[in-house]
Amino acid sequence: MKKISQSVLIEDDYPGCTIGAIVLPYGTIQIDAPPSPEDVRMYRASLMGLKTGAERILINLDSHLDRVLGAKLMDCPIIMHEKTAELIKARPGNVKLQGEDTGSDWESVNGIGNVRWAPPEITFTHDMTIHWSDTPVRVTHHPGCNPGATWVEVPSEKVLFIGDTVVKNQPAFYGNANLHEWIESVEYLADHFPGYHILSGRGGEIKPDDIRKQAETLRMALKLLEPVIGEDLTLEKIDVLADRIFALENYPNKYHAKYLQRVRYGVKQYMNAAG
């Protein structure tokens, strides 16, 4: 695991999301989970050697399968925004996932059988504070990339987990997005956290330039999509729009097909919801 500050560690080697741990005197606050059962076991073993209290909790930063599939196997209380909880509760209670090609990382993970979703023990609406040391940890709602999108801040160490609000070296997930709210969240991020270690859920630590690029891409995507919302578009025309959004940034050739499918799938979901 990579040490970001005195109390904060991240792990970016598992498929899925960048996950994290805030190691405090009372216990460990875990940020998201790997989707693979084997990776969950490895990750839990790596946390056992940390000098911390016995208590553990898990915070899911949104409802995306990459970060919630392994939550139950983390075997600890779970915190999430109430809208994330609603989306998870709406899924079948015990389901074998079928391979709908969404361009998500979990789809390439072996060993995922029947999934039992982990309902949260604690939900919140706007913000909450966790007091597991002399300095609090703040959990706040910042919708846009996902209805329940959540940030976790360690103010004393100037560290902020932002989930999928800004992603690095890969396209965003548009399927559950509200682009207007998303742009507002990114602009808020750019203006209010000078000097912070800002940790993306896709790509680890990011810089101000990454935030600026994300805002530009989202604004361009909105300009392409907003004029045609409500129109009766064919799937082919939606794919053309998605391809134009995909072309706004450059990605490694080896991920071209996967990332293009991510954008096409997400734009179709976005248009269906918006229309």
C-alpha positions as CSV (number, residue, x, y, z in Angstrom):
1,M,0.0,0.0,0.0
2,K,1.1,3.6,-0.7
3,K,1.3,6.0,2.2
4,I,-0.2,9.4,1.5
5,S,0.0,11.0,4.9
6,Q,0.5,10.0,8.5
7,S,-2.8,8.1,8.7
8,V,-3.8,7.5,5.1
9,L,-2.9,4.6,2.8
10,I,-4.2,3.7,-0.6
11,E,-4.0,0.6,-2.8
12,D,-4.2,0.9,-6.6
13,D,-3.1,-2.5,-7.7
14,Y,-6.5,-4.3,-7.6
15,P,-9.0,-4.3,-10.5
16,G,-11.8,-1.9,-9.7
17,C,-11.2,1.2,-7.8
18,T,-8.4,2.9,-5.9
19,I,-9.2,1.8,-2.3
20,G,-8.0,3.4,0.9
21,A,-7.5,3.1,4.6
22,I,-7.5,5.8,7.3
23,V,-5.6,4.3,10.2
24,L,-6.7,5.9,13.5
25,P,-6.2,5.1,17.2
26,Y,-9.7,3.7,17.6
27,G,-9.6,1.6,14.4
28,T,-9.5,1.7,10.6
29,I,-11.8,3.5,8.3
30,Q,-11.8,1.6,5.0
31,I,-12.7,3.4,1.7
32,D,-14.3,1.0,-0.8
33,A,-13.4,-2.6,-1.5
34,P,-11.9,-4.7,-4.3
35,P,-14.6,-6.6,-6.4
36,S,-12.6,-9.9,-6.4
37,P,-13.1,-12.2,-3.4
38,E,-9.5,-13.2,-3.5
39,D,-8.3,-9.6,-3.6
40,V,-10.6,-8.8,-0.6
41,R,-8.8,-11.6,1.4
42,M,-5.4,-10.3,0.4
43,Y,-6.4,-6.7,1.3
44,R,-7.8,-7.6,4.7
45,A,-4.6,-9.5,5.5
46,S,-2.5,-6.5,4.6
47,L,-4.6,-4.3,7.0
48,M,-4.1,-6.7,9.9
49,G,-0.5,-5.6,10.4
50,L,-1.3,-2.0,10.9
51,K,-0.9,-0.4,14.3
52,T,-4.5,0.6,15.0
53,G,-7.4,-0.1,17.2
54,A,-9.6,-3.2,16.7
55,E,-12.7,-1.4,15.2
56,R,-13.2,-1.3,11.4
57,I,-15.8,0.3,9.2
58,L,-16.2,0.6,5.5
59,I,-17.4,3.6,3.5
60,N,-18.7,3.1,0.0
61,L,-18.2,6.2,-2.0
62,D,-21.1,5.4,-4.4
63,S,-23.1,2.5,-5.8
64,H,-20.8,1.4,-8.7
65,L,-20.3,-2.3,-8.8
66,D,-16.5,-1.9,-8.9
67,R,-16.6,-0.6,-5.3
68,V,-19.5,-2.4,-3.7
69,L,-19.2,-6.0,-5.0
70,G,-16.7,-6.9,-2.3
71,A,-18.2,-4.9,0.5
72,K,-20.0,-7.8,2.2
73,L,-16.7,-9.8,2.3
74,M,-15.0,-7.0,4.2
75,D,-17.1,-8.2,7.2
76,C,-17.6,-4.9,9.0
77,P,-20.2,-2.2,9.4
78,I,-20.8,-0.1,6.2
79,I,-21.6,3.6,5.8
80,M,-23.0,5.0,2.6
81,H,-25.2,7.9,1.4
82,E,-28.9,7.2,1.6
83,K,-29.2,7.4,-2.3
84,T,-26.5,4.8,-2.6
85,A,-28.4,2.6,-0.2
86,E,-31.6,3.0,-2.2
87,L,-29.8,1.9,-5.4
88,I,-28.3,-1.1,-3.8
89,K,-31.6,-2.1,-2.1
90,A,-33.3,-2.0,-5.4
91,R,-31.1,-4.7,-6.8
92,P,-32.1,-8.4,-6.3
93,G,-31.0,-9.7,-3.0
94,N,-29.1,-12.7,-4.3
95,V,-28.1,-12.5,-7.9
96,K,-25.6,-14.1,-10.3
97,L,-24.2,-11.2,-12.4
98,Q,-24.6,-11.6,-16.1
99,G,-22.0,-10.1,-18.4
100,E,-23.6,-6.9,-19.6
101,D,-20.7,-5.2,-21.4
102,T,-20.4,-1.9,-19.6
103,G,-16.7,-1.3,-19.8
104,S,-16.3,-1.7,-16.0
105,D,-13.3,-3.3,-14.4
106,W,-15.3,-5.9,-12.4
107,E,-16.3,-7.6,-15.6
108,S,-12.8,-9.0,-16.1
109,V,-12.6,-10.4,-12.6
110,N,-12.8,-14.2,-12.1
111,G,-14.4,-15.8,-9.1
112,I,-17.5,-13.6,-8.7
113,G,-20.4,-16.0,-8.2
114,N,-23.7,-15.3,-6.6
115,V,-23.7,-11.8,-5.1
116,R,-25.3,-10.9,-1.8
117,W,-25.4,-7.2,-1.4
118,A,-24.3,-5.7,1.9
119,P,-26.9,-3.2,3.3
120,P,-25.4,-0.3,5.2
121,E,-25.6,-0.1,9.0
122,I,-25.4,3.7,8.8
123,T,-26.6,6.1,6.1
124,F,-26.5,9.9,5.9
125,T,-28.1,12.7,3.8
126,H,-25.7,15.6,3.7
127,D,-22.7,15.0,5.9
128,M,-21.5,13.2,9.0
129,T,-18.4,13.3,11.1
130,I,-16.5,10.3,12.5
131,H,-14.6,10.9,15.8
132,W,-12.0,8.1,16.0
133,S,-9.1,10.3,17.0
134,D,-8.5,13.8,18.2
135,T,-9.1,15.1,14.7
136,P,-12.5,14.2,13.0
137,V,-13.0,12.6,9.6
138,R,-15.7,14.3,7.5
139,V,-18.0,12.4,5.1
140,T,-20.0,14.6,2.7
141,H,-22.4,14.3,-0.2
142,H,-21.3,15.7,-3.6
143,P,-23.6,14.3,-6.3
144,G,-23.0,14.4,-10.0
145,C,-21.1,11.4,-11.1
146,N,-23.5,9.3,-9.1
147,P,-26.6,10.2,-7.0
148,G,-25.0,9.2,-3.8
149,A,-21.4,10.3,-4.6
150,T,-19.5,10.8,-1.4
151,W,-16.2,12.4,-0.4
152,V,-14.2,11.5,2.7
153,E,-11.9,14.2,4.2
154,V,-9.1,14.1,6.8
155,P,-8.8,17.8,7.4
156,S,-5.8,17.6,9.8
157,E,-3.7,15.9,7.1
158,K,-5.2,17.6,4.1
159,V,-6.4,14.4,2.4
160,L,-9.6,14.0,0.4
161,F,-11.1,10.9,-1.2
162,I,-13.4,12.0,-4.1
163,G,-14.5,8.7,-5.7
164,D,-15.4,9.1,-9.4
165,T,-15.8,12.9,-9.3
166,V,-12.6,13.1,-11.2
167,V,-10.9,10.1,-12.8
168,K,-7.4,9.8,-14.2
169,N,-6.3,8.4,-17.5
170,Q,-9.6,6.8,-18.2
171,P,-13.1,7.9,-19.2
172,A,-15.8,8.7,-16.7
173,F,-18.9,6.6,-16.1
174,Y,-21.9,8.6,-17.4
175,G,-24.7,6.0,-16.7
176,N,-25.9,7.4,-13.4
177,A,-24.7,10.9,-13.9
178,N,-26.3,14.4,-13.6
179,L,-23.9,16.5,-15.6
180,H,-24.9,19.8,-14.2
181,E,-24.4,18.6,-10.6
182,W,-21.2,16.9,-11.6
183,I,-19.7,20.1,-13.1
184,E,-20.7,22.0,-9.9
185,S,-18.9,19.3,-7.8
186,V,-15.7,19.5,-9.9
187,E,-15.7,23.3,-9.7
188,Y,-16.2,23.2,-5.9
189,L,-13.3,20.7,-5.7
190,A,-11.0,23.0,-7.7
191,D,-11.8,26.1,-5.5
192,H,-11.9,24.7,-2.0
193,F,-9.0,22.3,-1.3
194,P,-5.7,24.1,-1.9
195,G,-2.7,22.1,-0.8
196,Y,-4.7,18.8,-0.4
197,H,-3.7,15.3,-1.4
198,I,-6.8,14.6,-3.6
199,L,-7.4,10.9,-4.2
200,S,-9.5,9.8,-7.1
201,G,-11.3,6.5,-7.1
202,R,-9.8,5.8,-10.5
203,G,-6.1,6.5,-10.7
204,G,-5.0,7.5,-7.2
205,E,-3.6,10.9,-6.4
206,I,-4.5,13.7,-8.9
207,K,-3.3,17.2,-9.5
208,P,-5.1,20.5,-10.3
209,D,-4.6,19.9,-14.0
210,D,-6.5,16.6,-13.8
211,I,-9.4,18.5,-12.2
212,R,-9.4,21.1,-14.9
213,K,-9.3,18.5,-17.6
214,Q,-12.3,16.7,-16.0
215,A,-14.3,19.9,-15.9
216,E,-13.6,20.7,-19.5
217,T,-14.6,17.2,-20.7
218,L,-17.8,17.3,-18.7
219,R,-18.7,20.7,-20.1
220,M,-18.1,19.5,-23.7
221,A,-20.1,16.3,-23.0
222,L,-23.0,18.4,-21.8
223,K,-22.9,20.6,-24.9
224,L,-23.1,17.5,-27.1
225,L,-25.9,15.8,-25.1
226,E,-28.2,18.5,-23.8
227,P,-29.5,19.8,-27.2
228,V,-30.8,16.3,-28.1
229,I,-32.3,15.2,-24.8
230,G,-35.9,14.2,-25.4
231,E,-35.4,13.5,-29.1
232,D,-36.1,10.0,-30.5
233,L,-32.6,9.1,-31.3
234,T,-31.6,5.7,-32.8
235,L,-28.9,3.7,-31.0
236,E,-26.6,4.4,-33.9
237,K,-27.0,8.1,-33.4
238,I,-26.4,7.8,-29.6
239,D,-23.2,5.8,-30.4
240,V,-22.0,8.7,-32.6
241,L,-22.5,11.1,-29.7
242,A,-20.7,8.8,-27.4
243,D,-17.8,8.4,-29.8
244,R,-17.5,12.2,-30.0
245,I,-17.3,12.3,-26.2
246,F,-14.8,9.5,-26.1
247,A,-12.6,11.4,-28.6
248,L,-12.4,14.4,-26.2
249,E,-9.5,12.7,-24.5
250,N,-6.7,10.3,-25.4
251,Y,-6.4,6.9,-23.8
252,P,-3.9,4.0,-24.0
253,N,-4.5,1.9,-27.2
254,K,-4.6,-1.3,-25.2
255,Y,-7.8,-0.1,-23.4
256,H,-9.4,1.6,-26.4
257,A,-12.2,-1.0,-26.9
258,K,-13.0,-1.3,-23.2
259,Y,-13.1,2.5,-22.6
260,L,-15.1,3.2,-25.8
261,Q,-17.7,0.6,-24.6
262,R,-17.7,2.3,-21.2
263,V,-18.6,5.6,-22.8
264,R,-21.1,4.2,-25.2
265,Y,-22.9,2.2,-22.5
266,G,-22.9,5.1,-20.1
267,V,-24.2,7.6,-22.7
268,K,-27.1,5.3,-23.6
269,Q,-28.0,5.0,-19.9
270,Y,-27.7,8.8,-19.5
271,M,-29.9,9.5,-22.4
272,N,-32.6,7.0,-21.4
273,A,-32.7,8.6,-17.9
274,A,-32.7,12.2,-19.2
275,G,-35.3,11.5,-21.8
